[in-house]
Amino acid sequence: MALIRVRNLSRVFDVSKPWLNRILERRPKAFLKAVSDVDFDVPARSTYALVGESGSGKSTIGKMLVGLLKPSAGTVEIEGVDLASETDVAKIDAVRSDIQMIFQDPYASLNPRWRVKDVIVEPVASRGESTEGLAQRLLEQVGLSALDADKFPHEFSGGQRQRICIARALSSEPKLIVCDEPTSALDVSVQAQVLNLMSDLKDEFGLTYVLISHDLTVVRHMADCIGVLYLGRLVEQASPDELFEKPKHPYTQMLLAAAPQMDGFGREVPPPVGEIPDPINPPSGCAFHPRCPMSQDICRTQRPEMRQLGQARVACHLAEVKQDG
């Protein structure tokens, strides 16, 4: 049984101007569809990665997984419980205690007025459980000193702060950790240290990760399965080997072509074409067709459905053509 089951997940934001402005300017309400009909499963003790450009809906999905946002439509089931519709408070509390999140900015997510020990044990203390020595043990597990427990967040470097965030996430002994760009604010050498730590902790504690990132090199070495998002929709899902060796969607191909490569010195790669369309007024049919070099009439009129193709799932009318060509 999958730890996470996401079905037809959508999220719409009302981005309209204030009522009086709309009346004076004779403008209708404006709605932004940040996530549109997303489906995926995440087995226990695995890492599922969501990748895509800024504005593709990655962080919105992450917030819905942990319950910070409610879906506009669809369901998110964690351990068989839909937090948005479940009415049994005991079930909701049990599932919520199994979920934690690591945010992108390690300093903004730490209370600057609290000592590190109080930050780390907060998820446990809020439930009234004993926290004796917990912060010190967790600090040592993430590669810091137990003596750091009495310090304040500003006394640490960015990489050390992210380790503190990881320690806080581990304090409640969760099963699922949603990682929203956990290393994007760090130097490359520090990124490697944090990612190696996360990988070791996953094996040690049997964790399940949902890893949100725009860095393909990160997800290739961390993920068991990768989902590629474009304008709020999942356009391809495959294992890292399948995705990097045989990308089927033209957007995935564009992302991989633009990514830095160790053996790519001197190579000439055309830059990605165009910008992500306005999500308030998205294109008809396939949302990627204005940027796709192989788009045809069907792409402009019919929205492709997600379907199985080989070992991958892809939402593209012409995926077979690209695969054969």
Buried (B, 14 or more C-beta within 10 A) or exposed (E): EBBBBBBEBBBBBEEBEEEEEBEEEEEEEEBBBBBBBBBBBBBBBBBBBBBBBEBBBBBBBBBBBBBEBEBBEBBBBBBEBBBBEBEEEEBBEEBBBBBBBBBBBBBEBBEEEEBBBBBBBBBBBEEEEEBEEBBBBBBEBBBBEBEBBEBBBEEBEBBBBBBBBBBBBBBBEBBBBBBBBBBBBBEEEBBBBBBEBBBEBBEEBEBBBBBBBBBBBBBBEBBBBBBBBBBBBBBBBBBBEBBBEBBBBBBBBBBBBEBEEEEEEEEEEEEEEEEBBEBEEBBEBBBBBBBBEEBBEEBBEEBBEBEEBEEBBBBBBBBEEBBEE
